[in-house]
Amino acid sequence: MRRFSPVLGVWAACVLFFCPRADAQSPPKAAPGSEASAPTMVVAPACPIQSIPEKSTKTLEIDYFPSRPGAAIKDPHSLTLRLVFDSPYTWDKDRTVAFERQSDGSWKATVPLALRNYAIWYVRDDSTGQRDDNHRQYWDLVFCDGDGRKRSDGIRYQSEGYAGAIFSDDLRRPADYERALAILEANIDVADVRSSNLISDEWLFKFRRQSDAKSATPELVQEIQKGLSEHGDKAGYVQGTALFLINNEQAFPRTLVDQTAALAERVVPHWGAMSVLERQRAQNLKDPRERAQALGRWLANYPADPFCSYVQKQRLEIFSELGDVGAAEESFQDLQKRTPQDADLYATMASVYIRRAALGQRVDLDQALTLLAKAEANLDAAGSYAGVMYIVTLSLGDNDQKKAIINFWRGRALVEQQKWKEAEAFLEKSAPLLEGRRAWEAYLLLGRTQEQQQEWEKAKNSYLEAALRSPGSVEKFVELSLKTGTPSREAALKELAGAQKRTFDAVHYKPALVDLPVPDFTFTTATGKQITASSLRGQPAVVDLWATWCGPCVSELSGFAKLRQAHPELRVLLAAMDSTVPEIEKELRQNGFSSEDIVLVDDPNAAKFGLGGVPQTYVIDKNDRIRVVHYGALPDVVLFIESDLTALGIAAPPQTRP
C-alpha cells in the first residue's frame, strides 16, 4: 500500500503481528528442576526495554536447546533464526541470524535491536531443511517501555497474530479469536488512553468472530451499549470504542456511532472524536467529486487539525484523477505552505500536468519538469518525509526507487514535447528500476521514443520488455519483430514465450509451501449467490483478493483468464473488495470474464484470510488446505501458479505439460 492511513478500516487492521505469552511457548509444568520443565528456547532479557536510545536494550540473546524434550531439531548442523519484528507495515523487519554452537550443546543467536515493539521467530537447520516452529505457535516477545510495562503496540501485534495476521510467507498462526481476546483483556486498563487501541481491537475481534456480513448482530450492539453505560467515564474505554465504531460505521446503527463520538468528545476532548468521525464519513463517500467537496468542508471546519495536510493531499489525488487541473492547483498551493518538504507533493502536481498533456490539454510541461526537479531536490534533503502521511506518486521504498519514478515522469513529459532523445535517456534509466504497471508503461514509452528515432532493434527489445509485463504490448512487439526480420508472427510469439520462461527461471522461484486451513469464508456473487469454503472441497482452487482501484490487481486479470483456460480443473475465484459491481464488471469483461464471474468479499471475510493489502493470492489443494500464499502481484500468473501446482502434484511441470 502506498498510503499511510490515520484510521484503519477492518481489512487493513487485520494484518498486524502476533506474539504469544510465555506460557504459550513453555512445555507442560513439571516438578521444579526436572528435565521436562526445561524450555526449548530461553530469551534474555525477558522484557527488553525499548524507550529512548540511550536507555534501550541493545541486543537480544536467544538460546536453543536441542537436547530438551520439546525440541523438534535433535541433531542440528547449521541453525539459523528466522525472525520478524513488529508489523507487516514495518520497514526493514525481517532478520535471518546465525546461531553459534555452545560448549554445553546449546545454540546461541545474538540479535541487534533498534526501537521495536515485538518479535516473532522460529528456528531452522539450513543443512537439512528441518524447522522448529513450536508446533506452529512460534516463539515471540513483547518489548517493554522505560517503566518495564509491555508496550501497547507489541500487545496488539501479539493478539492480532492469533486472529490470523500474516507476518511473512512462513510466519502465520491459525486464527484463534478466543486467545487473541484473552491477550487483550489481560492488558487493558479502561481508564488509560494507552489502552484505546487494545479496546478497539477487542471489539474488532468480537465483530469478526460473530459476523459474516456487514451488519453487527443485535447482541454485539447491546454489549457495546452496556459497556458504555458501565465505563462511560473511562477515557481509554470510550476512545477505543469510538475508534472501533468510526472505523466500522457501516455495520452499526448511526445513532450509536454519533452518540459514542459525542461521548468521546466530552471524555477525551484532546482526541477530537467528531473531527475523526466527520473525516471518515467524507472519505467513505463513493463519488469522487462529492468526496472532495466533503473533505473541503472538513478542512474549513477543522483548520488546525493535525490531519489537514493528509486530507488536502487526498483532495489533490482526487482532482488529479478527475483531471481538474484548477482544483488540483489550489490544493497544491495550500499544501506547499503546509508541507513544503514533501517530495511526493511536487511529483504529484507534475504528474497532473503531464497526464492532461497526454490527453491533449494545453498545459505548461516546462513547469512540470521544474516541479520534478524540486521533488528530486527534496529527496536529497534531510527529513524530506517528516510529517508526510499520504503518498500518491512516489513509493515508500528507498530514494533510488523514488528517483526512478521521477525520471519516468520526466520521460513522459519529454515524450509529450517530442524530445525523443532526452526522453529515451530518462526512460532507459528508470525502466529497469520500476515495478508493475509503471515498468510496463516505461518500456512502452521507451519503445515509442526509439521508433521515432528509427532505432528498430532497440524498439523491438523495449516492446519485448513491455510484452513480458502486459499482454497489451504483445502486438507492438510482434510488429517490431516483423520489421526487424523475424519471419512470422508465430516465430515472434515463440520468441516472446522463450523470454517469458527465461525471465521466470531467472528469479529461481520455488514455492514456499504452507499448510493452513481454508478459513470459513462466505463470498457473494453479483446475483446474490453465496460461495462458501465448503463449496471448494475436493477441487483445487485459486482465490485472488483484489480491487478495481489497485493497478497491479487489474494487470493480473488477463493472467488469471489464461490460467483458467489452461486449467479447467482449477476453480479460480477473483474476489473483489471495496469496488462496485459496475467497476468490477468493466475490468472483468475487458479480460475475458463474464458477469457471472463477479465475486464480492466484505471486510470480515477478507480479515479471515489475514489480508494485508491487495492483491493476495491463495493456492488451495483438494484437501481444503491453503498451500501457497502470494503477497502482491505476480509477474506472470500462469507460470507462477503452474509452478505451485507442480510442487503440489496437481499439474505437470510447465515445460513438459502438453
C-alpha positions as CSV (number, residue, x, y, z in Angstrom):
1,M,0.0,0.0,0.0
2,R,1.3,3.5,-0.8
3,R,-0.7,5.5,1.7
4,F,-0.5,5.8,5.4
5,S,-4.0,5.7,6.9
6,P,-4.7,7.5,10.2
7,V,-7.8,5.4,10.9
8,L,-7.6,1.8,9.8
9,G,-10.6,0.0,8.4
10,V,-11.3,-3.6,9.2
11,W,-9.5,-5.1,6.3
12,A,-6.3,-3.1,6.8
13,A,-6.2,-3.6,10.6
14,C,-6.4,-7.4,10.2
15,V,-2.8,-7.8,9.0
16,L,-0.8,-6.8,12.1
17,F,1.5,-9.1,14.1
18,F,1.2,-11.6,16.9
19,C,3.2,-12.5,19.9
20,P,2.4,-15.4,22.3
21,R,2.7,-15.1,26.1
22,A,5.4,-17.0,27.9
23,D,3.0,-19.8,28.9
24,A,2.1,-20.5,25.3
25,Q,5.7,-21.3,24.4
26,S,6.6,-23.3,27.5
27,P,6.2,-27.1,27.9
28,P,3.8,-28.5,30.4
29,K,4.6,-27.8,34.0
30,A,6.6,-30.4,35.9
31,A,8.5,-30.6,39.2
32,P,11.0,-27.8,39.6
33,G,14.4,-28.7,38.3
34,S,13.1,-31.7,36.3
35,E,14.1,-32.2,32.7
36,A,10.5,-31.9,31.5
37,S,10.2,-28.4,32.9
38,A,13.2,-27.1,30.9
39,P,12.1,-24.9,28.0
40,T,13.5,-25.4,24.5
41,M,14.0,-21.7,24.0
42,V,15.4,-19.2,26.5
43,V,15.4,-15.4,25.8
44,A,17.3,-12.7,27.6
45,P,16.3,-10.2,28.6
46,A,12.7,-11.4,29.1
47,C,11.5,-7.8,29.0
48,P,13.7,-5.8,26.6
49,I,13.5,-2.1,27.3
50,Q,12.7,0.0,24.2
51,S,12.4,3.7,25.0
52,I,14.9,6.4,24.4
53,P,18.0,5.1,22.6
54,E,20.4,5.5,25.5
55,K,18.2,3.5,27.8
56,S,17.1,0.8,25.4
57,T,18.3,-2.8,25.3
58,K,20.9,-3.2,22.6
59,T,20.8,-6.9,21.9
60,L,18.5,-9.9,22.4
61,E,20.1,-13.3,23.2
62,I,18.2,-16.4,22.2
63,D,19.3,-19.8,23.2
64,Y,18.0,-23.1,21.7
65,F,18.5,-26.4,23.4
66,P,18.2,-29.4,21.0
67,S,18.6,-31.9,23.8
68,R,15.4,-30.9,25.7
69,P,12.2,-32.8,25.2
70,G,10.3,-30.1,23.3
71,A,12.9,-29.5,20.6
72,A,12.0,-30.6,17.1
73,I,15.6,-30.5,15.8
74,K,17.5,-33.0,17.8
75,D,20.8,-33.2,15.7
76,P,21.4,-29.7,14.3
77,H,24.2,-28.9,11.9
78,S,23.7,-25.3,10.8
79,L,21.0,-23.4,12.8
80,T,19.6,-20.1,11.8
81,L,17.0,-17.9,13.5
82,R,14.2,-16.7,11.3
83,L,12.8,-13.6,13.0
84,V,10.4,-10.8,12.1
85,F,10.0,-7.5,14.1
86,D,6.7,-5.6,14.6
87,S,4.0,-5.5,11.9
88,P,3.8,-6.1,8.1
89,Y,3.9,-2.3,7.6
90,T,7.3,-2.0,9.3
91,W,10.2,-1.4,7.0
92,D,13.4,-3.5,7.5
93,K,11.6,-6.0,9.6
94,D,12.9,-9.4,8.5
95,R,16.0,-11.0,10.0
96,T,18.0,-14.2,9.5
97,V,20.6,-14.6,12.2
98,A,23.1,-17.5,12.5
99,F,23.3,-19.5,15.7
100,E,26.6,-20.4,17.2
101,R,27.1,-23.8,18.9
102,Q,28.0,-23.6,22.6
103,S,30.1,-25.9,24.6
104,D,27.1,-27.3,26.5
105,G,25.4,-28.4,23.3
106,S,23.0,-25.4,23.1
107,W,23.0,-22.8,20.3
108,K,23.0,-19.1,20.8
109,A,21.8,-16.3,18.5
110,T,22.5,-12.6,19.2
111,V,20.1,-10.2,17.6
112,P,20.9,-6.4,17.5
113,L,17.9,-4.3,18.5
114,A,16.6,-0.9,17.3
115,L,13.4,0.6,18.7
116,R,10.9,-2.2,18.4
117,N,7.7,-3.4,19.9
118,Y,7.6,-7.1,19.2
119,A,9.5,-10.0,17.7
120,I,8.4,-13.4,16.5
121,W,10.6,-16.3,15.3
122,Y,11.3,-19.9,14.6
123,V,14.5,-22.0,14.1
124,R,15.6,-23.9,11.0
125,D,18.5,-26.1,10.2
126,D,19.8,-24.9,6.8
127,S,21.7,-28.1,6.1
128,T,18.6,-30.4,6.4
129,G,15.7,-28.1,5.9
130,Q,14.2,-29.0,9.3
131,R,12.4,-26.3,11.3
132,D,11.2,-25.9,14.8
133,D,8.3,-23.5,14.9
134,N,7.0,-24.6,18.4
135,H,4.1,-26.6,16.9
136,R,3.1,-23.7,14.7
137,Q,2.8,-21.4,17.7
138,Y,6.3,-20.0,17.2
139,W,8.2,-18.1,19.8
140,D,7.8,-14.4,20.4
141,L,8.3,-11.5,22.8
142,V,6.6,-8.2,23.6
143,F,9.0,-5.5,24.4
144,C,8.7,-3.1,27.3
145,D,8.8,0.7,27.8
146,G,11.1,2.5,30.2
147,D,8.8,1.6,33.2
148,G,9.0,-2.1,32.5
149,R,5.5,-2.2,31.2
150,K,4.7,-4.1,28.0
151,R,4.4,-1.8,25.0
152,S,0.8,-1.4,23.8
153,D,1.7,-1.9,20.2
154,G,3.5,-5.1,21.0
155,I,0.4,-6.4,22.7
156,R,-1.7,-5.5,19.7
157,Y,0.7,-7.4,17.4
158,Q,0.6,-10.4,19.6
159,S,-3.2,-10.5,19.8
160,E,-3.7,-9.8,16.1
161,G,-1.4,-12.7,15.2
162,Y,-3.7,-15.0,17.0
163,A,-6.5,-13.5,14.9
164,G,-4.8,-14.8,11.7
165,A,-2.4,-11.9,10.9
166,I,0.4,-12.7,8.4
167,F,3.9,-11.7,9.2
168,S,5.5,-13.3,6.1
169,D,5.2,-16.3,3.9
170,D,6.5,-18.6,6.6
171,L,5.2,-17.0,9.8
172,R,1.5,-17.2,10.4
173,R,-0.6,-18.9,13.2
174,P,-4.0,-20.5,12.8
175,A,-6.7,-18.0,13.8
176,D,-7.8,-18.3,17.5
177,Y,-10.0,-15.4,18.4
178,E,-10.5,-16.6,21.9
179,R,-6.8,-16.4,22.6
180,A,-6.5,-13.1,20.9
181,L,-9.2,-11.7,23.1
182,A,-7.7,-13.2,26.2
183,I,-4.4,-11.4,25.5
184,L,-6.1,-8.1,25.1
185,E,-8.3,-8.4,28.1
186,A,-5.3,-9.3,30.3
187,N,-3.6,-6.0,29.4
188,I,-6.4,-3.5,29.1
189,D,-6.8,-0.6,31.6
190,V,-10.1,1.0,30.7
191,A,-9.1,4.3,32.3
192,D,-5.8,4.7,30.4
193,V,-5.9,6.1,26.8
194,R,-2.9,3.9,26.0
195,S,-5.4,1.0,26.1
196,S,-7.7,2.6,23.5
197,N,-6.2,0.7,20.5
198,L,-6.4,-2.5,22.5
199,I,-10.1,-1.9,23.2
200,S,-10.7,-1.1,19.6
201,D,-9.1,-4.4,18.6
202,E,-11.1,-6.2,21.2
203,W,-14.3,-5.0,19.6
204,L,-12.9,-5.8,16.2
205,F,-12.2,-9.4,17.0
206,K,-15.6,-9.8,18.6
207,F,-17.2,-8.4,15.4
208,R,-15.2,-10.7,13.1
209,R,-16.0,-13.7,15.3
210,Q,-19.7,-13.1,15.2
211,S,-20.3,-11.9,11.7
212,D,-20.0,-13.0,8.1
213,A,-21.9,-10.0,7.0
214,K,-21.6,-6.2,7.1
215,S,-24.1,-5.7,9.9
216,A,-23.3,-6.4,13.6
217,T,-25.6,-8.7,15.5
218,P,-28.1,-7.1,18.0
219,E,-26.2,-8.9,20.7
220,L,-22.9,-7.1,19.9
221,V,-24.7,-3.8,19.7
222,Q,-26.2,-4.4,23.1
223,E,-22.8,-5.4,24.5
224,I,-21.3,-2.1,23.3
225,Q,-24.2,-0.1,24.8
226,K,-23.8,-1.9,28.1
227,G,-20.1,-1.4,28.2
228,L,-20.5,2.3,27.5
229,S,-23.1,2.6,30.3
230,E,-20.6,0.9,32.7
231,H,-17.4,2.7,31.6
232,G,-18.7,5.9,30.1
233,D,-16.3,8.0,32.2
234,K,-13.2,5.9,31.4
235,A,-11.0,7.6,28.8
236,G,-9.4,4.5,27.3
237,Y,-12.6,2.6,27.0
238,V,-14.6,5.4,25.5
239,Q,-11.9,6.4,23.0
240,G,-11.2,2.8,22.0
241,T,-14.9,2.0,21.5
242,A,-15.4,5.2,19.5
243,L,-12.4,4.4,17.3
244,F,-13.8,1.0,16.5
245,L,-17.3,2.3,15.7
246,I,-16.0,5.0,13.5
247,N,-13.8,2.5,11.6
248,N,-16.8,0.2,11.1
249,E,-19.7,2.6,11.0
250,Q,-21.4,0.8,8.1
251,A,-22.1,-2.2,10.4
252,F,-23.7,-0.3,13.3
253,P,-26.7,2.0,13.9
254,R,-25.8,5.5,13.0
255,T,-27.3,6.8,16.3
256,L,-24.9,4.6,18.3
257,V,-21.9,5.9,16.4
258,D,-23.0,9.5,16.8
259,Q,-23.7,9.1,20.5
260,T,-20.4,7.4,21.2
261,A,-18.4,10.0,19.2
262,A,-20.2,12.8,21.2
263,L,-19.3,11.0,24.4
264,A,-15.7,10.7,23.4
265,E,-15.6,14.4,22.6
266,R,-16.5,15.1,26.2
267,V,-14.4,12.4,27.9
268,V,-11.3,12.7,25.7
269,P,-11.5,16.2,24.3
270,H,-7.9,16.3,23.1
271,W,-8.6,13.4,20.7
272,G,-11.2,15.2,18.6
273,A,-13.7,12.4,18.0
274,M,-16.1,14.4,16.0
275,S,-13.3,15.5,13.7
276,V,-12.3,11.9,13.2
277,L,-15.9,10.8,12.5
278,E,-16.6,13.6,10.0
279,R,-13.4,13.0,8.2
280,Q,-14.1,9.3,8.0
281,R,-17.6,9.9,6.6
282,A,-16.2,12.2,4.0
283,Q,-13.5,9.8,3.0
284,N,-16.1,7.0,2.6
285,L,-18.2,8.8,0.0
286,K,-18.1,6.8,-3.2
287,D,-18.5,9.7,-5.7
288,P,-15.1,11.3,-6.0
289,R,-16.4,14.8,-6.6
290,E,-18.7,14.6,-3.6
291,R,-15.8,13.2,-1.6
292,A,-13.5,16.1,-2.5
293,Q,-16.2,18.6,-1.6
294,A,-16.9,16.9,1.7
295,L,-13.2,16.9,2.5
296,G,-13.1,20.6,1.7
297,R,-15.8,21.3,4.2
298,W,-14.0,19.3,6.8
299,L,-10.9,21.4,6.2
300,A,-12.9,24.5,6.7
301,N,-14.4,23.2,9.9
302,Y,-11.2,21.9,11.4
303,P,-8.4,24.1,10.1
304,A,-6.0,23.3,12.9
305,D,-6.5,19.5,12.9
306,P,-3.1,17.6,12.5
307,F,-4.6,15.7,9.6
308,C,-5.3,18.7,7.4
309,S,-2.3,18.0,5.2
310,Y,-3.3,14.4,4.9
311,V,-6.8,15.4,3.8
312,Q,-5.6,18.1,1.4
313,K,-3.3,15.5,-0.2
314,Q,-6.3,13.2,-0.7
315,R,-8.1,16.1,-2.4
316,L,-5.1,16.6,-4.7
317,E,-5.2,13.0,-5.7
318,I,-9.0,13.1,-6.4
319,F,-8.7,16.2,-8.5
320,S,-5.7,14.6,-10.3
321,E,-7.8,11.6,-11.2
322,L,-10.8,13.8,-12.2
323,G,-8.5,15.9,-14.4
324,D,-9.5,19.1,-12.7
325,V,-6.2,21.0,-13.1
326,G,-7.5,24.2,-11.5
327,A,-8.8,22.5,-8.3
328,A,-5.6,20.4,-8.1
329,E,-3.5,23.6,-8.3
330,E,-5.5,25.1,-5.4
331,S,-4.8,22.0,-3.3
332,F,-1.2,22.1,-4.3
333,Q,-0.7,25.8,-3.3
334,D,-2.2,25.1,0.1
335,L,0.0,22.0,0.6
336,Q,3.1,23.9,-0.4
337,K,2.5,26.1,2.7
338,R,1.8,23.1,4.9
339,T,4.4,20.6,3.8
340,P,7.0,22.3,1.6
341,Q,9.4,19.4,2.3
342,D,7.1,16.8,0.7
343,A,8.8,15.4,-2.4
344,D,5.7,13.5,-3.4
345,L,3.7,16.7,-3.5
346,Y,5.7,18.2,-6.3
347,A,5.9,14.9,-8.2
348,T,2.1,14.5,-7.9
349,M,1.4,18.0,-9.3
350,A,3.8,17.4,-12.1
351,S,2.0,14.2,-13.0
352,V,-1.3,16.1,-13.2
353,Y,0.1,18.4,-15.9
354,I,1.8,15.5,-17.8
355,R,-1.3,13.3,-17.8
356,R,-3.5,16.2,-19.0
357,A,-1.0,17.0,-21.8
358,A,-1.2,13.3,-22.9
359,L,-5.0,13.9,-23.3
360,G,-4.5,16.9,-25.5
361,Q,-5.0,19.6,-22.9
362,R,-2.7,22.7,-23.1
363,V,-0.5,22.7,-20.0
364,D,2.9,24.0,-19.2
365,L,5.2,21.0,-19.4
366,D,8.3,23.0,-18.5
367,Q,6.5,23.8,-15.2
368,A,6.0,20.1,-14.7
369,L,9.7,19.4,-15.3
370,T,10.6,22.2,-12.8
371,L,8.3,20.5,-10.2
372,L,10.0,17.2,-10.8
373,A,13.4,18.9,-10.2
374,K,12.0,20.2,-6.9
375,A,10.8,16.8,-6.0
376,E,14.3,15.3,-6.6
377,A,15.9,18.1,-4.6
378,N,13.6,17.4,-1.7
379,L,14.5,13.7,-1.8
380,D,18.1,14.7,-1.3
381,A,17.3,17.0,1.6
382,A,17.3,15.6,5.1
383,G,13.9,14.9,6.6
384,S,12.1,15.2,3.3
385,Y,9.4,12.8,4.6
386,A,8.9,14.3,8.0
387,G,5.2,14.8,8.7
388,V,4.2,13.2,5.3
389,M,1.4,10.7,5.8
390,Y,-0.1,10.3,2.3
391,I,1.9,9.2,-0.7
392,V,0.3,9.5,-4.2
393,T,3.0,9.3,-6.8
394,L,6.3,8.2,-5.3
395,S,6.9,4.9,-3.5
396,L,7.7,4.1,0.1
397,G,10.9,2.4,-0.9
398,D,14.4,3.8,-1.0
399,N,15.5,7.0,-2.8
400,D,16.6,5.1,-5.9
401,Q,13.1,3.9,-6.4
402,K,11.7,7.3,-5.9
403,K,14.1,8.9,-8.3
404,A,13.3,6.2,-10.9
405,I,9.7,7.3,-10.7
406,I,10.6,10.9,-11.1
407,N,12.7,10.0,-14.1
408,F,9.7,8.1,-15.5
409,W,7.6,11.2,-15.3
410,R,10.4,13.3,-16.9
411,G,10.5,10.8,-19.7
412,R,6.7,11.1,-20.2
413,A,6.9,14.9,-20.2
414,L,9.6,14.9,-22.8
415,V,7.7,12.4,-24.9
416,E,4.8,14.9,-25.0
417,Q,7.3,17.6,-26.0
418,Q,8.6,15.2,-28.7
419,K,12.1,15.4,-27.4
420,W,12.7,11.8,-28.2
421,K,16.4,11.5,-27.4
422,E,16.1,13.2,-24.0
423,A,13.0,11.2,-23.2
424,E,14.9,8.0,-24.1
425,A,17.7,8.7,-21.7
426,F,15.4,9.2,-18.7
427,L,13.3,6.2,-19.6
428,E,16.3,4.0,-20.0
429,K,17.5,4.9,-16.5
430,S,14.1,4.4,-14.9
431,A,12.5,1.4,-16.5
432,P,14.8,-1.3,-15.0
433,L,14.2,0.0,-11.5
434,L,10.4,0.3,-11.8
435,E,7.8,-2.4,-10.9
436,G,4.3,-3.4,-12.1
437,R,2.3,-1.2,-14.4
438,R,4.7,1.6,-14.2
439,A,7.5,-0.6,-15.5
440,W,5.3,-1.7,-18.4
441,E,4.4,1.9,-19.2
442,A,8.1,2.9,-19.1
443,Y,9.2,0.2,-21.6
444,L,6.2,1.0,-23.8
445,L,7.2,4.7,-23.9
446,L,10.8,3.8,-24.4
447,G,9.9,1.7,-27.4
448,R,8.0,4.7,-28.8
449,T,10.9,7.0,-28.4
450,Q,13.2,4.5,-30.2
451,E,10.7,4.0,-33.0
452,Q,10.6,7.8,-33.6
453,Q,14.4,7.7,-33.9
454,Q,14.2,4.6,-36.2
455,E,16.1,2.5,-33.7
456,W,14.2,-0.5,-34.7
457,E,16.1,-3.2,-32.9
458,K,16.2,-1.2,-29.7
459,A,12.5,-0.6,-30.0
460,K,11.8,-4.3,-30.5
461,N,13.7,-5.1,-27.3
462,S,11.8,-2.4,-25.3
463,Y,8.5,-3.7,-26.6
464,L,9.6,-7.2,-25.6
465,E,10.1,-6.0,-22.1
466,A,6.7,-4.3,-22.2
467,A,5.1,-7.5,-23.5
468,L,6.6,-9.5,-20.7
469,R,4.7,-7.3,-18.3
470,S,1.4,-6.9,-20.1
471,P,-0.4,-8.7,-22.9
472,G,-1.5,-5.2,-24.2
473,S,2.0,-4.8,-25.7
474,V,2.3,-8.1,-27.5
475,E,1.1,-6.7,-30.8
476,K,3.7,-3.9,-30.8
477,F,6.4,-6.5,-30.1
478,V,5.1,-8.6,-33.0
479,E,5.0,-5.6,-35.3
480,L,8.6,-4.6,-34.5
481,S,9.7,-8.2,-34.7
482,L,8.4,-8.5,-38.3
483,K,10.0,-5.1,-39.1
484,T,13.4,-6.3,-37.9
485,G,13.5,-9.6,-39.8
486,T,11.5,-12.1,-37.7
487,P,9.9,-14.4,-40.4
488,S,6.4,-14.8,-39.0
489,R,4.0,-13.9,-36.2
490,E,4.4,-17.4,-34.9
491,A,8.1,-17.0,-34.7
492,A,7.7,-13.7,-32.8
493,L,5.3,-15.3,-30.3
494,K,7.7,-18.2,-29.8
495,E,10.5,-15.7,-29.0
496,L,8.2,-14.0,-26.5
497,A,7.4,-17.3,-24.9
498,G,11.0,-18.1,-24.6
499,A,11.7,-14.7,-23.0
500,Q,8.9,-15.3,-20.5
501,K,10.3,-18.6,-19.5
502,R,13.9,-17.2,-19.1
503,T,12.5,-14.3,-17.0
504,F,10.7,-16.7,-14.8
505,D,13.7,-19.0,-14.5
506,A,15.9,-16.0,-13.6
507,V,14.0,-15.4,-10.3
508,H,14.7,-19.0,-9.2
509,Y,11.2,-19.3,-7.9
510,K,10.4,-22.1,-5.6
511,P,7.0,-22.3,-4.0
512,A,7.1,-21.7,-0.3
513,L,4.7,-24.3,0.8
514,V,2.5,-23.8,3.8
515,D,-0.3,-25.9,5.3
516,L,-3.1,-23.7,6.6
517,P,-6.8,-24.4,6.9
518,V,-9.0,-22.6,4.5
519,P,-10.9,-20.0,6.6
520,D,-14.7,-20.4,6.9
521,F,-15.5,-17.7,4.4
522,T,-18.6,-16.6,2.6
523,F,-18.3,-14.7,-0.7
524,T,-21.3,-13.3,-2.6
525,T,-21.7,-13.1,-6.4
526,A,-23.3,-10.1,-8.1
527,T,-26.5,-12.2,-8.4
528,G,-26.6,-12.9,-4.7
529,K,-25.3,-16.5,-4.8
530,Q,-23.1,-17.5,-1.9
531,I,-19.8,-19.2,-2.3
532,T,-18.5,-20.8,0.8
533,A,-15.3,-22.5,1.8
534,S,-17.1,-25.9,1.9
535,S,-18.0,-25.5,-1.8
536,L,-14.4,-25.7,-2.8
537,R,-13.8,-29.0,-1.1
538,G,-12.4,-31.8,-3.3
539,Q,-11.3,-29.4,-6.0
540,P,-8.1,-27.4,-6.3
541,A,-8.7,-23.7,-6.3
542,V,-7.0,-20.3,-6.6
543,V,-8.5,-17.4,-4.7
544,D,-7.3,-13.9,-5.6
545,L,-8.4,-11.0,-3.4
546,W,-8.2,-7.8,-5.5
547,A,-9.8,-4.4,-6.1
548,T,-10.6,-2.3,-9.1
549,W,-8.6,0.7,-7.7
550,C,-5.5,-1.4,-7.4
551,G,-3.4,-1.2,-10.6
552,P,-1.3,-4.4,-10.1
553,C,-4.5,-6.3,-9.3
554,V,-6.1,-5.2,-12.6
555,S,-2.9,-6.1,-14.5
556,E,-3.1,-9.7,-13.2
557,L,-6.7,-10.3,-14.5
558,S,-5.6,-11.4,-18.0
559,G,-3.2,-13.8,-16.5
560,F,-6.0,-15.4,-14.4
561,A,-8.1,-15.7,-17.5
562,K,-5.3,-17.6,-19.2
563,L,-4.8,-19.7,-16.1
564,R,-8.5,-20.7,-16.1
565,Q,-8.3,-21.5,-19.8
566,A,-5.2,-23.7,-19.3
567,H,-6.6,-25.4,-16.2
568,P,-10.3,-26.0,-16.4
569,E,-10.0,-28.4,-13.5
570,L,-9.0,-25.4,-11.3
571,R,-11.6,-23.2,-9.6
572,V,-10.5,-19.6,-10.0
573,L,-12.2,-17.1,-7.7
574,L,-11.5,-13.4,-8.2
575,A,-13.0,-11.8,-5.0
576,A,-13.1,-8.0,-5.3
577,M,-13.0,-5.7,-2.3
578,D,-14.2,-2.1,-1.9
579,S,-15.3,-2.0,-5.5
580,T,-18.7,-1.5,-7.1
581,V,-20.3,-4.1,-9.4
582,P,-20.1,-1.9,-12.5
583,E,-16.4,-1.2,-11.8
584,I,-15.7,-4.9,-11.4
585,E,-17.8,-5.9,-14.5
586,K,-15.9,-3.4,-16.6
587,E,-12.5,-4.8,-15.7
588,L,-13.6,-8.4,-15.9
589,R,-15.2,-8.1,-19.3
590,Q,-12.0,-6.5,-20.7
591,N,-10.1,-9.6,-19.6
592,G,-12.4,-12.3,-20.9
593,F,-14.6,-12.9,-17.9
594,S,-18.4,-12.6,-17.8
595,S,-20.8,-11.0,-15.3
596,E,-21.2,-14.4,-13.7
597,D,-17.6,-14.2,-12.5
598,I,-18.2,-11.2,-10.3
599,V,-17.4,-12.2,-6.7
600,L,-17.5,-9.8,-3.8
601,V,-15.8,-10.0,-0.4
602,D,-16.6,-7.9,2.6
603,D,-14.2,-6.8,5.3
604,P,-14.9,-9.6,7.9
605,N,-14.4,-12.3,5.3
606,A,-11.2,-10.6,4.0
607,A,-9.9,-10.4,7.5
608,K,-10.2,-14.2,7.9
609,F,-7.5,-14.5,5.2
610,G,-5.2,-12.2,7.2
611,L,-5.4,-9.7,4.4
612,G,-2.6,-7.1,4.5
613,G,-3.3,-5.4,1.2
614,V,-4.2,-6.4,-2.3
615,P,-3.6,-8.3,-4.4
616,Q,-3.1,-11.5,-2.4
617,T,-3.5,-15.0,-4.0
618,Y,-4.1,-18.3,-2.2
619,V,-3.5,-21.7,-3.8
620,I,-5.8,-24.3,-2.3
621,D,-5.4,-28.1,-2.7
622,K,-8.1,-30.8,-2.9
623,N,-8.0,-31.3,0.9
624,D,-9.2,-27.9,1.8
625,R,-5.8,-26.6,2.8
626,I,-4.0,-23.4,1.7
627,R,-0.7,-24.5,0.4
628,V,0.8,-21.3,-1.2
629,V,0.2,-17.6,-0.4
630,H,1.4,-14.9,-2.8
631,Y,1.6,-11.3,-1.4
632,G,1.4,-8.7,-4.1
633,A,1.2,-9.0,-7.9
634,L,2.6,-12.0,-9.8
635,P,4.9,-11.1,-12.7
636,D,3.4,-14.0,-14.7
637,V,0.3,-15.5,-13.2
638,V,0.3,-18.7,-15.3
639,L,4.0,-19.6,-14.8
640,F,4.0,-18.9,-11.0
641,I,0.7,-20.7,-10.3
642,E,1.6,-23.6,-12.5
643,S,4.9,-24.0,-10.6
644,D,2.8,-24.0,-7.4
645,L,0.5,-26.7,-8.8
646,T,3.5,-28.8,-9.9
647,A,5.0,-28.6,-6.4
648,L,1.7,-29.9,-5.0
649,G,1.5,-32.7,-7.6
650,I,-1.6,-31.2,-9.1
651,A,-0.2,-30.4,-12.6
652,A,2.8,-31.5,-14.7
653,P,5.8,-29.1,-14.9
654,P,5.0,-26.3,-17.5
655,Q,7.9,-27.4,-19.8
656,T,6.5,-31.0,-20.1
657,R,2.8,-30.4,-19.9
658,P,1.2,-31.0,-23.3
